[in-house]
Amino acid sequence: EHEDTGLLLQTVFEGQNYGAAAADGTQGPPVSVSRNSPAKRDCLVVAVLCFGNFINFIDWFIVPGILLDIQKYFGLSDGKTGLLQTVFTLCYMLAAPIFGYLGDRYNRKIILGAGIFFWSGVTLGSSFITESHYRVFVLSRGLVGIGSASYSTIAPTIIADLFEEGKRTTVLSIFYIFIPVGSGCGYMLAAGMAKSTGDWHWAFRVTPCMGGLALLLLILLVPHRIQRKTAAHRALSISGTILEADEKPYVHRTAKTTWCQDVGSLVKNCSFVCSSLGLTAMAFVTGALGMWMPLFLYRAQVVQGIVPPCLQESCNSSNSLIFGGITIGTGILGIIAGAEAARRLRKRNNKADPLICATSMFISALCLYIALMVAQTNILSTFIFIAFGELFLSVNWAVVTDILLYVVTPRRQSTAIALQILLSHLLGDAGSPYLIGLISNAIQARNVPSLQWSFQSMQYSFVICAFVGVFGGGFFLLTSFYIEEDRKEAQR
């Protein structure tokens, strides 16, 4: 097996270029390489990309980690507070198709580096915004979203080019593990810095330093041109089955289609559309939970008399620390379990991927609903059911991405990922934090202001997430009806 892998890697280095190489139409001469050095280089590239993804999602969830402090500092209602994450996500999703187009045609390393530099600089700048400039703070979150979009759109396509067969799913699983790990660390970093310094602004001054390190590693360790491993392009199944495409080795290909033609083809791909709608439901739920859950838990504890209402300068951040830990643990377990379940079940059923996603969405929706119903009486049970809800949500991340990569032809993958990001955020987590805040405001406005209604307004608002989760499971079930046909079409 090791000998075959070495030969394959050597063949790859004599093969195609992708990205910038495809754009300039040049073909590098065949070179002789050792069997070990390409594998080591690929591992270093993946390590750098994972580190960047880690920082990316820390920046996503710094604001929710200190939401109570920010809400108090700027004097915000629930609706205006939810707007912070909505603006971030709107800018992120609108920028994603642009970076998808650029990533399919120009050098991806340069785009990644520019994105890291941009979002790190804006994050640092936002730490100096005063309480009279709330709109500037909102704008800064939107600009960070634009920088993040460049990374989330392009980095997975580099991994898809570096690995094939069963390795790709494993590496993608590792890459996507850093979504919950980064998210959880975002909560914990924000809460920890606010508690240790007594000033929440310091939470925005750590990740820019990490971003500078990531940019340096990107420059030093990631090749200027990434070569696609297609001795004969192979569509991958999670079980490791190799599905040969009608593509000859050593034949250089350049994308000949326009962006509109790519989009038209993707719209006709039922598996891509249905799985993207399922992902949209996931994004809706995770966006709402990620933004509001620590604050919801705090209000539940206030109602139960576990903690007093926040009156001092720096509020209690223990819920952010606990929720961050839950996010990290359930995220790692969920992604590993999802990839392993898919790898095993694909040997028995070619439709296993969407069926796994559907089942996990249904179970997650049930767990979240139970967590909301018991929050007023038993906070420990609430934490437990939230953990199970997040666990089953996390099962889907790597599996959904792998579905896209084998039902979409390679030259359209960056565009497909960008469109999936656009759709999932437009109808998902771009609006869910703001929607939850608006519903909470409306409920509070109809009742006498009190700590009880402050909690119940958020509780009732959150119920919508459980129903959206059920709809997401239904879309994944629809995906199972089309996935075999679309996989075969992508091989042609």
DOKOLTI-853995 format. One record per residue: residue in three letters; x, y, z of N, C-alpha, C, O in turn. Coordinates in pm, whole numbers, plus 50000, padded with zeros to 5 digits. Layout:
N
ALAXYZXYZXYZXYZ...
***
This chain:
492
GLU500834988050000500005000050000500865012650000500575022149927HIS501935012850082502805024550086503515026549953503745037849910GLU503875015549889504555016649760503625022449656504025030949576ASP502355018049657501385023149561501155038049585501025045749490THR501105041949711500905056049742502055064449691501845075249636GLY503265059649709504435066949662504435068549512504745079249461LEU504085057849441504025058649296502955068349250503145075749153LEU501825068349321500755077349285501175091849304500895100249219LEU501845094749415502295108349441503295112849336503295124549295GLN504165103649292505125107249190504405110249060504765119648989THR503385102349028502605104848907501915118348914501835125648815VAL501415121549033500705134149050501585145949019501155155448955PHE502825145549065503725156749044504115158348898504695168348858GLU503785148248818504035149348676502765153548603502755154448481GLY501685156048679500385158248620500015172848609500805181248568GLN498735175548649498125188348620498415198848724498745195948839ASN498285211448680498255222748770496815226948785495945223148707TYR496585234848887495225239648909495295253648964496355257749013GLY494205261248958494205274849009494975283948915494605285348799ALA496045290148967496815299548886497455292548768497545298248660ALA497905280148789498525272948679497545270548567497905271748449ALA496325267348602495305265448500494985278548432494695278848313ALA495045289348507494685302248451495695306848347495305312748246ASP496995304348371497955309148273498245299048164498985301848070GLY497645287148177497735277448069499085270748056499345264447953THR499955271748155501275265748147501285252048208500475249048296GLN502165243748162502295230148215503725228248262504665229448184GLY503875225348387505205223348441505825210648389505105201048361PRO507155210248375507815198248327507775187448431507735190248550PRO507795174848386507835163648482509075164448568510165167348519VAL508905161748697510045162048788510085149148865509065142548885SER511265145548909511435133548990511435137549136512205146149177VAL510555131349214510455134549356510505121849438510205110949389SER510885123349562510875111849650509455108449688508535116449669ARG509275096449741507945092049775507445098249905506245098849928ASN508365102949989507965107850119507765122950121506875127950190SER508605130550045508545144950053507215150850010506755160350075PRO506545146049905505225151649873504215149649985503425158650014ALA504245138050048503305135250156503555144650274502605149750334LYS504825147150308505155156250417504715170450383504195177650467ARG504945174350258504535187650215503025189250227502525199450274ASP502295179050183500835179650190500355180650333499405187950362CYS501005173450425500625174150566500865188050623500065193150702LEU501985194250583502265207850628501235217650576500795226650648VAL500845216050450499825224750391498515223450467497875233550499VAL498115211150495496875208850569496965214850709495995220650758ALA498115213450774498295219050909498115234250907497465239950995VAL498685240750806498545255250794497085259150771496575268550831LEU496415251650681495015254550651494135252350774493205260050798CYS494415241950851493645239350973493855250351076492915254451143PHE495085255151088495375266051181494625278651141494075285651226GLY494595281451011493835292950962492355291450988491685301151024ASN491825279350969490405276850996490085278551144489025283451181PHE491015274351227490885275951372490735290651409489835294351485ILE491615299151356491565313451385490295319651327489665328151390ASN489935315151207488745320351140487515319151229486755328751244PHE487325307351288486125305151367486235310251510485215311851577ILE487445312751558487575320251684486995334151665486235338951749ASP487355340651552486845354051525485325354251508484675364051543TRP484775343451454483335342551438482615343851572481575350351581PHE483165337551676482415335851801482995343451919482695340252034ILE483815353251892484255362052000483085370352052482895371652173VAL482295375951960481165384352000480145376652086479775381652192PRO479675364652044478745357352131479325353952267478585352852365GLY480645352352275481275348852402481195359852506481245357152626ILE481095372352460480995383852552479755392152519479765404352533LEU478705385352476477515392252427476865400852536476415411952509LEU476825395752657476205403352766476975416252793476365426652819ASP478305415652788479125427652808478905437752697478775449752722ILE478865432952572478675441852457477285448052461477115459952434GLN476285439952494474915445052503474795456052607474115466152586LYS475455454052719475405464052825476235476452789475825487652818TYR477395474552725478305485552691477645495252593477725507452611PHE476985489852489476355498352389474885501252419474255508952347GLY474325495052524472935497252560471965491952454471105499352407LEU472105479152415471365473652302470175465152346470205458852451SER469135465252264468035455852281468445442552220469505441452158ASP467605432152237467915419052180467995419852027468855413551966GLY467095427651966467085428851820468365434951767468965429651673LYS468805446051825470035452451780471265443951810472245444251735THR471205436451918472325427651951472465416651845473575413651802GLY471335410651804471375400351700471865405551567472365397951484LEU471705418751546472145424751420473655423551400474125423151286LEU474415422951509475875421751497476275409351417477075410351324GLN475715397951453476065385551383475415385051245475975379051153THR474255391251230473585391351100474385399250998474535394750884VAL474915410751035475745418750943477005411150906477415410950790PHE477625404951006478815396850980478515386050874479255384550778THR477425378850895477105367650807476655372250670476985365850570LEU475915383350662475485388650533476695392350447476745388850329CYS477645399350505478855403050430479655390650390480195389950280TYR479705381050480480395368350453479785361350333480495356950243MET478465360250331477805352550225477845359950092477935353649987LEU477765373350094477815380849969479205380549907479355381149785ALA480215379749991481585379249940481965365349890482855363949806ALA481305354849942481685341149909481645338049759482605332149709PRO480575341749684480585338649540481715345649464482245340349367ILE482065357549509483165364849444484475357249462485235355449368PHE484725352749585485945345149610485905331449544486945326149505GLY484705325649531484585313149458484985314749313485695306349258TYR484515325449250484875328449111486385330549098487025325149007LEU486955338349189488395341049184489205328449211490235326149148GLY488735320149304489465307949339489505297849228490465290149219ASP488485297649141488475288449027489385293148914489675285448823ARG489835305748920490535311348805491895317548837492725319148747TYR492135321148963493375327848998494075320749114493545311049170ASN495245325649148496065318949248495415319549385495155330349438ARG495165307849443494415307149567495255310649689494725315349789LYS496555308649682497405312049795497385327149820497315331549934ILE497445334949714497425349549727496085354149786496055363049871ILE494985348049741493665351749792493545348449940493025356350018LEU494025336649979493975332750120494795342450207494335346750312GLY495995345650161496855354650238496255368450255496315374250363ALA495655373750147495025386850155493835386650251493615396250325GLY493085375650249491945374550339492355374350486491745381050569ILE493395366550518493875365750656494355379450705494035383850815PHE495135386250620495665399450656494535409350680494575417250775PHE493525408950593492425418550602491595416450728491355425950803TRP491145403850753490255402050869491005403751001490405407951100SER492315400451003493075402351128493235417251159493125421351275GLY493495425151056493655439551077492375446151124492405454651213VAL491255442351064489975448251103489595444051245489075452151322THR489855431451281489555426751417490335434751520489785438751622LEU491605437151492492405445151584491855459251596491755464751706GLY491495465151483490945478751485489655479751563489395489951628SER488825469251558487525469751627487675469951779486735473451849SER488835466151829489035465951974489195479952032489205481552154PHE489315490051947489505503851995488255512451975488315524651994ILE487135506351938485895513851913485225517152046485095508552133THR484795529652062484165534152186482655532252181482085528852077GLU482005534352296480585531452309479695540652225478545537352199SER480215552052182479425561352101479475558051952478845564851871HIS480215547651915480385544151774479925529751748480665521651692TYR478695526851788478145513451768478085509751620478365498351584ARG477715519251535477605516351392478955512651332479035504251243VAL480005518951380481355515451332481695501251375482335493851299PHE481285497551495481525483851543480785473751456481325463251421VAL479535476951421478765468151332479465466951197479565456051142LEU479935478251143480645478151014481895469451021482205462050928SER482615470351132483845462451146483545447551143484325439751087ARG482415443351201482045429251198481725424851056482025413551017GLY481125433650978480855430450838482135428750759482225419650676LEU483125437250783484395436250711485145423450748485795417350664VAL485065419550875485675406850916485015395250842485695385650804GLY483705396050823482995385750748483485384450605483565373350552ILE483815395650542484335395150405485675387850401485895379450314GLY486555390950495487845384050500487695369250527488405361150469SER486765365650615486545351450647486025343650527486345331850512ALA485225350250442484655343350326485735338350231485595327650172SER486825345850217487895341550128488475328350174488855319950092TYR488555326450305489175314350359488235302350349488635291650302SER487015304050394486075292850396485725287850256485395276150239THR485795296450158485465292650021486575284849954486315275249882ILE487805288849976488925283749896489695272449963490135263149896ALA489875273250095490705263150164490245248850139491095240250116PRO488925245550143488515231550120488875226449981489115214549963THR488905235349881489225230849745490695227149733491055218449653ILE491555233649811492975229949811493145215949869493905207849815ILE492425213049977492475199650034491945189349935492495178349923ALA490865192749864490295183549765491305180549656491295169449601ASP492175190049623493185187849520494365179449571494995172149494LEU494645180649700495825173949754495615159149782496575151449784PHE494355155049803494105141349846493015134949762492145141749706GLU493065121749754492045114149685491755101349763492315099049870GLU490895093349709490455081049772489965083749915489395094449941GLY490165074550007489645075950142490315086850222489785091450323LYS491505091250176492255101250252491545114650255491625121950354ARG490845118150145490245131250138489205133350249489185143850313THR488365123450271487345124750375487985126250512487525134150594THR489045118550538489725119350667490305133250688490165139050796VAL490965138650585491585151850597490525162750610490685172050688LEU489455161550532488365171250544487755170850684487385181250740SER487645158850741487115157650876488015165050975487525171951065ILE489325163550959490275170651046490115185751028490095193251125PHE490005190050901489845204250872488585209750938488615220450998TYR487485202450926486215207350979486075205451129485195211451192ILE486935197251189486955196551335487295210251394486855213551505PHE488075218151320488475231151371487365241451364487545252651412ILE486215238051305485055246851315484535246951458484475257651519PRO484155235351515483705235851655484815239051753484575245551855VAL486035234551724487145237651814487395252751817487535258651924GLY487455258851700487645273351692486475280851753486655290751823SER485265276051725484065282551779484085282151931483875292251998GLY484335270251986484385268952131485485277352193485285283652297CYS486635277552128487745285652180487425300552169487915308552249GLY486605304252070486185318252059485395322552182485645333252238TYR484435314152225483695316952348484635317952468484575327452546MET485515307952479486375307152597487415318252599487695323952704LEU487985321352481488965332152474488315345452511488865353152590ALA487135348152453486465360752481486125362052629486385372252692ALA485525351452684485145351852825486375352852916486365360253014GLY487415345252882488625345352963489325358852964489765363553068MET489435365052846490105378152837489285388852909489835397452977ALA487955388252892487105398152959487215396853111487235406853183LYS487285384553159487365382253304488735386253358488825392353465SER489795382753287491145385153338491555399853330492305404653414THR491065406853229491445420953211490395430753262490685442453287GLY489155425753279488075434653318487595443553206486795452653229ASP488055441053084487685449152967487495439852848488445433352804TRP486265438952794485975429552687486705432752557486825424152470HIS487195445252543487895449052420489135440452394489525438352279TRP489755435552502490975427752487490735414352417491665408152367ALA489485410052414489175397552345489465398552196489705388352131PHE489445410652140489685412751997491155415351964491475418451849ARG492035414152061493445417552037494355405352039495575406752029VAL493775393552051494575381252054494665374951916495765371751869THR493515373151850493515366251721494285373451611494815366651523PRO494395386951611495255393151508496705388451514497365387051411CYS497195385951634498565380551647498645366451588499605363051519MET497625358351616497565344951559497425345551407497985337251335GLY496665355351359496515357051214497825360551147498095355951036GLY498635368651213499965371951158500825359551145501545357951046LEU500775350751246501525338151239501005329251127501785323151054ALA499675328551112499095320451005499515325550868499805317650778LEU499555338650852499975344550724501425341150694501765337950580LEU502285341650795503695338150776503845323550736504605320350645LEU503115314650804503175300350770502645297750629503175289350557LEU501605304850592501045303450457502095307150352502255300050252ILE502795318050374503815322550279504955312550269505465309950160LEU505375306950383506555298450386506275283950347507135277450287LEU505105278750380504875264350369503905260050260503935248550216VAL503045268950214502065265150112502615268449974502995279949949PRO502675258649882503205261149748502405271849674501205273549697HIS503085278849586502425289349509501375283449415500365289849386ARG501635271249369500685264349282500365250749342501265243149377ILE499095247749352498645234949403498275226049285497485229949199GLN498855214049281498615204849171497515194949206497545188649312ARG496555193549117495445184349142495895169949124496555166549026LYS495535161649220495925147549214494925139649132494005133549185THR495125139949001494215133048911494995125348807495015128948689ALA495645114848850496235105948752495135101148660495365099248540ALA493975099248712492715098948638491725103948741491565097648846HIS491065115048714490255121048821489275110848876488595103848802ARG489225110149010488415099849073487405106349167487765114249255ALA486145102949148485115107349241485175097949361485245085749345LEU485135103549476485365096049599484075092749671483165101049679SER484005080949723482955077649819483595076449955484785073249965ILE482835078950060483405078750194483905064850230484805063450313SER483325054650171483785041050201485145038150141485735027650168GLY485655047650058486945045349994486795039549855487815036749791THR485585037549806485395032449672485835042849571485485054549583ILE486595038549470487075047749369486165046649247485955035749194LEU485645058049204484745058249091485455065348977485595077548979GLU485895057848876486705063548771485905073148684484755070448648ALA486505084348651485895093948560486475092148422487555086448404ASP485745097148324486225096248187487215107548162486955116748084GLU488335106548228489345117048218490705110348209491055102248294LYS491455113748108492735107248086493815113848168493785126048188PRO494795106048216495895111848291496755120648203496845118748081TYR497385130248266498325139248204497695149148105498415156648040VAL496385149248094495755158548001495415171148077494645170948172HIS495985182348034495765194948104494405200548066494035200947948ARG493645204848170492325210348145492215224148206492715226648316THR491575233048134491325246348182489835248848179489155244448086ALA489305255648279487875258248283487465266648163487955277848146LYS486565261448079486135268247958484785275047976484395283347894THR484075271648081482735276648100482735289948173483665293148246THR481655297748152481495310248224480885307548361480415296448390TRP480895317848445480315316348578478835313448570478325305248646CYS478125319948478476685317648464476395303248420475425297248465GLN477245297948332477065284048290477305274448407476595264548422ASP478295277548489478555269248607477365269448701476955258948752VAL476815281348725475665282448815474465274948759473755268148832GLY474245276348626473125269348563473235254348580472235247648604SER474435249048566474645234748583474405230448727473825219848751LEU474855238548823474685235148964473215235449006472795227449089VAL472445244648951471025245648984470265233148940469275229349003LYS470735226648833470095214548783470535202148861469975191348843ASN471525203648947472045192549026471195191149153471405198449250CYS470245181849152469285180549262469965177149395469565182149500SER470995168849390471705165249514472365177449574472335179349696PHE472975185749491473605197849539472585207449598472805213049705VAL471465209349530470445218649576469825214049708469725221749804CYS469405201249714468735196249835469685195749954469295199350065SER470935191249933471885190750044472235204850090472495206950209SER472245214449998472505228350036471375233950120471605241650213LEU470125230250088468985234550170469035227950308468695234250408GLY469465215350314469665208950443470725215950525470565218050645LEU471815219650458472885227150526472385240750572472815245750676THR471475246750495470895259650533470155258450666470265267150752ALA469385247650681468695245350808469695243650922469485248851031MET470775236350897471825234950997472405248451036472615251351154ALA472655256850934473235270050959472275278751040472705286251127PHE470985277851010469985285551084470045282051233470075290951318VAL470055269251261470045264651400471355268151469471345273551580THR472475265151406473775267851469474015282851487474615287051586GLY473535290851390473695305351404472935310851523473455319151598ALA471705306251540470895310851653471465305951785471575313651881LEU471835293151791472415287751914473725294551948473965298252063GLY474575296151846475885301951871475815316251923476635320252005MET474835323851875474735337851917474075339352053474535347252135TRP472995331952077472135334852190472215324852306471785328252416MET472735313052285472635302852389473305306752521472695304752626PRO474525312352522475085316352653474195326352727474035325552849LEU473615335952653472735345752716471445339252764470925342752870PHE470905329752686469715322452727469965314652855469125314652945LEU471105307952862471445300452983471595309653103471185306153214TYR472185321453082472325331253190470955335553241470745336253362ARG470015338453150468685342753192467945331453264467205333953359ALA468145319153218467525307753287468045306553429467275303653521GLN469345308653448469935307853581469475319253672469305317453792VAL469265331053612468755342353690467345339253739467025341953855VAL466495333653651465115330353689465095319853800464275320453891GLN466015310153792466075299753895466745304454023466715297354124GLY467345316354022468015321554139469415316254159470005317754266ILE469965309954054471315304354064472365315454060473355314754133VAL472145325653976473065337053967472245349753979471065349853944PRO472855360754028472125373454037472155380653903473005377653819PRO471245390253880471295398353757472605406153749473155410053852CYS473095408253626474365415253606474175430253624473445436653548LEU474845435953724474785450353749476155456953744476255469153734GLN477205448853751478555454353753479105456153612478455452853513GLU480325461453606480945464753476481195452353392480855452153274SER481785441753451482065429353380481115418453430481075415353549CYS480335412653336479295403153373479855389053385480945386153335ASN479105380353451479495366353469479585359453332478625359453255SER480735353553304480955347453173481095332253181481585325953087SER480665326253292480855311853308480075303853205480535293253162ASN478905308753163478125301453063478845300852929478765290852858SER479545311552894480315311452770481435301152777481715294252679LEU482085300252893483155290352910482615276152899483205267652833ILE481475273452966480885260052962480385256752822480645245952770PHE479665266252761479135263852626480255262252525480145254352431GLY481345269652544482505267952457483095254052469483445247852369GLY483215249052593483715235452614482805225052551483275215452489ILE481485226952565480525217752503480685217952351480665207552287THR480825229752295480975231152150482205223852099482155217151996ILE483315225152171484545218452130484385203252137484665196152041GLY483935198452252483825183952272482855177352177483185167452112THR481635182952169480635176852080481005178451934480685169851852GLY481685189251901482095191251762483095180751717482955174951610ILE484105178351799485115168251765484495154351757484705147151659LEU483725150751859483095137551859482125135951742482085125551677GLY481335146351716480335145551611480945143951473480475135751394ILE481965151751443482585151051311483275137651290483155131651183ILE483995133051392484665119951380483615108951365483765100151280ALA482565109351447481525099051439480815099451305480505088951248GLY480555111551253479885112651124480705106951011480185099550927ALA481985110351008482855105150902483005089950911482985083050809GLU483155084951033483325070451050482035062951016482085052450952ALA480895068251059479615061851026479395061650875478935051650820ALA479715072750810479545073350665480475063450595480085056750499ARG481715062550644482675053450581482225038850592482415031050499ARG481635035450703481195021550723479895018650649479755008250584LEU478935027850661477615025250604477585026350452476715020550388ARG478535033750394478595034950249478895021550183478565019450066LYS479505012550257479794999250202478504991250183478464981950102ARG477474994850257476204987650249475144995150169474254988950109ASN475235008450170474185016350107474805028750043475425036850113ASN474655030349914475215041749843474555054949881475065065649849LYS473415054249947472705066349989472955069450136472225077350196ALA473955063450194474185064750338474445079150381473975083350487ASP475185086750300475555100350340474345109050372474235113950485PRO473415111050278472255119450311471355113450418470715120750493LEU471295100250427470465093950530471035096350669470285098350765ILE472355096150681473015099450808472695113850847472365116650963CYS472805122850750472525137050777471075139150821470815146750913ALA470145132350754468725133850788468455128850930467785135551008THR468955117150961468725111351094469285120251204468635122551306SER470495125251184471115133551287470365146751305470285151851416MET469805152251196469035164651208467765162551289467405170851372PHE467075151451264465845148651339466125146951489465405152351573ILE467185139551521467525137251662467955150351728467595153151842SER468745158351656469205171151710468025180351741468005186851845ALA467055180851650465885189551671465125185451797464695194051874LEU464965172551817464275167551937465035171352064464425175852162CYS466345169552063467155172752182467095187652215466995191352332LEU467145196052113467095210452138465745214752194465665223352281TYR464685208652144463345211952194463225208152342462695215952422ILE463705196452378463655192252518464485201552606464075205052716ALA465665205552556466525214652631465805227752662465935233052773LEU465065232952566464345245452587463225243952689462985252952769MET462565232452687461415230452775461825228452921461055231853011VAL463005223052946463415220353085464305231353142464745230453257ALA464585241853063465565252053104465145259553231466005263453310GLN463845261553250463395269453364463455261753495463475267753603THR463475248553487463415240453610464695232953641464995230453758ASN465455229153539466645220853563467755224853465467755220553349ILE468685232753511469735238053423470715227053381471275227653271LEU470935216953468471835206053433471275198053315472015194753222SER469985194853319469365187753207469435195953079469595190452970THR469315209053093469415217752976470785216452910470885214952789PHE471845217152990473205215552937473365201952868473975201052762ILE472825191452928472965177952872472285176952736472875171752641PHE471055181852726470325180652598470895190252493470865187152374ILE471415201552535472095210352440473335203352384473625204252265ALA474055196452471475245189052426474885178452323475565177152222PHE473815170952348473385160852251472885167352121473135162152012GLY472205178452134471745185452014472905190051928472865188551806GLU473925195851990475105200251916475895188451860476455189251751LEU475935177551935476645165551889476075160551757476825157951664PHE474755159251749474145154051627474175164151513474175160251396LEU474195177051544474405187051439475805185751380475975186851258SER476785183351465478175182651420478465170351335479425170251258VAL477635160151347477815148051267477835151251117478475144251039ASN477135161751078476895164150935477965172250863478025171850740TRP478805179450935479635189350867480515183450758480445187750643ALA481335173750791482245167950692481485160050587481895159650470VAL480395153550626479635145150533478985153750425478995150050308VAL478415165250463477785174150366478805179250266478525179950146THR479985182950313481025187750223481465176850127481705179350009ASP481575164650178481995153650091480935150749985481275147149872ILE479665152150019478595150549920478805160249805478725156549688LEU479075172849840479305182849735480485179149647480415180549525LEU481565174449707482775171849631482655160049536483415159249440TYR481705150749560481595139849464480345140649376480165132249288VAL479485150649398478365152449304478575164549214477745167249127VAL479655171849234479975183549153481315181249085482275176849148THR481375184148955482615182448880483705191648937483385202748980PRO484965187448938486035195049007486185209548963486455218249045ARG486005212348834486245226048789485175235748839485315247948823ARG484095230448898483045239048951482975238549103482035244049162GLN483925232249167483815230149311483915242949392483175244749489SER484835252049355484935264649429483655272649415483155278449512THR483105272849293481845279949271480715273349348479865280249404ALA480685259849351479645252749424479725255549573478695257849637ILE480925255349629481105258349771480665272649801480015275249902ALA481035281849710480645295849730479125297649727478565304749810LEU478465291049632477015291949624476355285449744475335290249794GLN476925274449790476375267849908476515276850031475605277550114ILE477645283550042477845293150150476815304450140476225308450240LEU476615309550017475655320349996474255316250038473575323450111LEU473815304649991472455300050020472275296950168471295301250230SER473225289650226473075285450365473095297250461472425296950564HIS473855307650427473885319250514472745329050486472225335350578LEU472365330350358471275339450323469975335350392469275343750449LEU469665322450387468435317450447468665311050584467715306850650GLY469935310550627470265303850753470725313550860469925321250914ASP472025313250891472505320651007472705335450983473075342651076ALA472455340350860472485354850841471295361250911471415372050968GLY470155354550905468955360450963468535354851096467805361551171SER468965342651130468445336351252468785343851381467905345051466PRO470015349051401470265356451526469375368951536468845371951643TYR469245376051425468415388151425466955384651444466245391651517LEU466485373851378465095369551390464755365551534463705369351586ILE465635358151597465415354151736465335366451825464485367251914GLY466215376151801466195388451879464925396551859464365401851954LEU464455397351733463235404751704462015398351770461185405251829ILE461915385051761460795378051824460835380051975459795382152038SER462035379352032462185381552176461735395552214461035397452314ASN462135405552134461705419352160460185420652154459575427152239ALA459585414452052458135415452034457375409252152456375414752198ILE457865397852201457215391252315457355399752441456405401152518GLN458545405452462458755413852580457905426452576457435431152679ALA457705431852454456935444152441455465442252478454795451852517ARG454965429952467453565427152496453325423352642452195420752682ASN454385423152720454255418952859454975428752951455795436752907VAL454645427853079455285436553177456775432853188457095421153207PRO457675442653177459105439553185459465432453316459125437253425SER460135421153304460535413453422461605403653382461815400953264LEU462295398253482463315388053455462675375453397463265368753313GLN461465372353443460765360453395460465361553245460725352253170TRP459925372953203459605374553061460855376552976460845373352857SER461915381653034463185382552962463675368652923464195366552814PHE463485359053016463845345152987462855338552891463265332552792GLN461555339852920460555332752840460505337952696460215330252604SER460765350652676460775355952540461845349152455461625346052338MET462995346952516464075339952445463745325152428464055319252325GLN463115319152527462725305052520461745302652406461935293452326TYR460725310852398459725309252292460325312052154459955305652055SER461245321552148461895324652020462705312851970462745310151849PHE463355305752062464235294752024463475282651970464065274351900VAL462195281452000461425269751955461455268451803461385257351750ILE461545279751733461565279351587462745271151535462665265251427CYS463845270751612465035263251568464755248351558465245241551468ALA463955243151651463625228951648462845225351522463105215051460PHE461905233851484461105231051364461945232451237461775224751143VAL462845242151234463735243551118464635231251105464925226850994GLY465065225751218465875213651215465145201951152465755194051080VAL463845200851177463045190151115462975192150964463075182450889PHE462795204450919462785207250776464135203550712464175198250601GLY465215206350783466535202650732466675187750712467235183250612GLY466175179950808466205165550792465425161150669465845151750600GLY464305167750641463525164350522464275166950393464165159150299PHE465025177850387465815180750266466915170450244467195166750130PHE467525165750352468535155350336467915142250289468535134750213LEU466685139450333465985127750281465755128950130465915119150057LEU465385140750084465215142949940466525140849865466525135649753THR467635144949926468935143149862469205128449831469805125249729SER468755119649918469025105349899468355099749773468795089449721PHE467325106349724466645101549603467435104449475467215098049373TYR468345114149481469035118549360470535116049361471185117549258ILE471095112149475472545112749491473285103149399474365106549349GLU472755091349374473455081649290473545086649145474595085549082GLU472465091949094472455096948957473385108848940474115109748842ASP473375118049037474225129849027475695126449044476555133148986ARG476015116349123477385112049136477915106849003479035109948962LYS477115098948937477525093648806477695104848704478605104348622GLU476815114748711476925125948618478215133848640478825138548544ALA478625135348765479855142648795481095135248745482145141448725GLN480995122048725482135114348678482365116148528483475114048479ARG481345120048458481475120848313482315132648270482525134648151
***
